[in-house]
Amino acid sequence: MANRAIWSMRKRHEWLATPLKARRVKRATRVRCGLQDAIDRKVTKSSSEESN
C-alpha cells in the first residue's frame, strides 16, 4: 500500500473502469468445478433453439 498516496483518484477510477482480462481455465479445472456442465447446457440450449 506504499504507492497508494501517489495515485491520483482519476487514475484509480480509470483502472477500475477497464474490465479484467478473462482468465484461461483448462477444461479439467472446469469439469472439477462443475463449470463445464453449465457451459455444455448453455451450448445445447442455444443449438436446439437455432434448429427450431
N, C-alpha and C positions, 0 to 999 in steps of 0.2 A: 504494500500500500504506500510505499515511499513516493511513487511517481504520481500519486493522486492529486497532489496540490498543483502540479504544473499542467494538468489537463484543463482545458477550458470547458465550460459547460456545453458550449455548442459542439465541440469536438466529441464529447462524450455521447451526446444525443445522436450525432451523425453515425457514430459507431453502432449504437443500439438500433438505429433505423435500418441498417443493412442486414438482410436475412443471413443466417448462418448457412454455410455450405452443407448440403446433405451428406451425412456420413455413410461411407461404404460399409454395408453389413453383409457378410458372407451368408450364403444360403443355409449352411449348417447352423449358424447362430440364429437365423430367423426361424428355423424349424424348432430349435430348442426353446426359443421364447414364445412360440406359438404365432409369430407374425406371418409366417409363410402360409399358414392355413387361411388367415384373413385375406392375404393377397390373392390366393387361389380362388377363394369365394368371390372376391371382387371381380376377378378376371372372368370367371364362368358366368357371373351375373350379367356383366356388360356384353359378353359374346352371345348370350342367349337373347338379350334384348335386341341386338343387332339383327339376329336371324328372324325375329318376329316382324 
